[in-house]
Amino acid sequence: MSPSAIQKGCRERDKKVDELLKMSTKELSRLEVMQRLADKRMSQKETAEVLRVSVRHVKRLLRVYRREGAKGLVSKRRGRRSNNRLAEATKQKALDLLKSKYEGFGPTLAHEKLVELEGLKISDESVRQLMIVEELWKPKKARKVEVHQMRERRACFGELVQIDGSPHDWFEGRAAACVLLVFIDDATGKLVQLRFVESESFFSYCQAAEGYFKRHGKPVAFYSDKHGIFRVNQPSTGSSDALTQFGRAMQELDIQIICANTPQAKGRVERVNQTLQDRLVKEMRLRGISSMADGNAYLPEFMEDLNRRFAAQPRSTHDAHRPLTTKDDLARILTWQETRTISKNLTLQFEKVVYQIQTKRPSYALRNAKVTVCVDPHQNISLLYKGQSLPYTIFHKQAKQSETVASKNVNQSLDKKLPSPNKPAPDHPWRKGFATPLSKKSRNVPAARGGDISTLEIR
């Protein structure tokens, strides 16, 4: 063989190698299958099943392969710009909005606002890529996967409701930081109650639960953490089965309370807390909401929109909620209740206050009787004896010496007690500046000018 023929053969071989290197993994796999089909080691039907295309398309590929070889299997669109590429005007408008009006938004929420409010035709992945390129959003690094036991959703709506409180700066400094109480249905992932409160307390959970009961009815069970509101974490001797005030109220309403051992066990409400700290904060910023009252007024609209987007269908169509009955006196049940014994003088003491019972009955009839003291959210006191309210007068009220505050509420309690700083008046000397007093040795030294406080050069 002549040297020229050898060189020509090498060039053709190098050309084929270059063509193979330009092929994708999918195209290389298709080339191998088409070679087997061309050698009649496979049928057209088997080839169609392997490539997951129709037999007609296999015939079309075979004709191209016989005419052009491996080059015919390479996509003709390679190296060309996509016909569905994002228009430069749309791209620029999206970037302007992302850097101004929607600054700090995540890709998913930003895409929703650009499409629904601004009318842009853009995909969520395009928004994500734009934000990454412009360094407006950084993709999260893949964390180490922690394996937790999976728990299947409950079958019925209202069978299990996860509850939790999420402290956060919800108004981004426009109002004081507060807590959002979250009630989410386990079967559907549907938000059933949201409420802004100052802190997690018995009364705040009762107010949120009352709104939920009146809207949907009573669920079968609540699923919570081991907060002291739901569980007695340090029972005293001989009272290991004691109930908290919230537990007592739910027991009267025939609602079971289940406490999770780990945050991962109630992961559904924990994940929705993260979603709310992103979406809800941005939505309230766009609407200029700057108070808890305005926030609570907006929450029903927000819940409806979020449930429409993300709620799932339950496996069963049965609604496990039970309607409220005449026996479910929420005004009485959702109060702080403690038992006291009436003395011989028909008095009892509660929270350092002595109450004198007023009754027309003989005094011996109520001596040593057990009375339930009920405190409502407005700190109104009622005394119940066998379900009937007893009239009373305040006999003596002691000075308040100390109070018990939960560890989570220490900062909030101290902030309320601290006096607000007094701002100097507009004509205060501190605002005008003043001269430093002169000593006898330096009275003849001129003061330096400039600044709020004049200084002296001492020699």
Helices and strands as residue ranges (DSSP letters): H 3-21, H 25-38, H 44-51, H 55-68, G 69-73, H 88-99, H 107-116, H 124-133, E 161-168, E 178-185, E 191-197, H 202-216, E 221-224, H 245-252, E 256-259, G 263-266, H 267-287, H 292-310, H 330-333, E 336-341, E 347-350, E 353-357, G 363-365, E 370-375, E 381-385, E 388-390, E 392-397, G 407-409, H 410-417, H 429-432, E 434-435, G 440-442, E 447-448, E 453-456
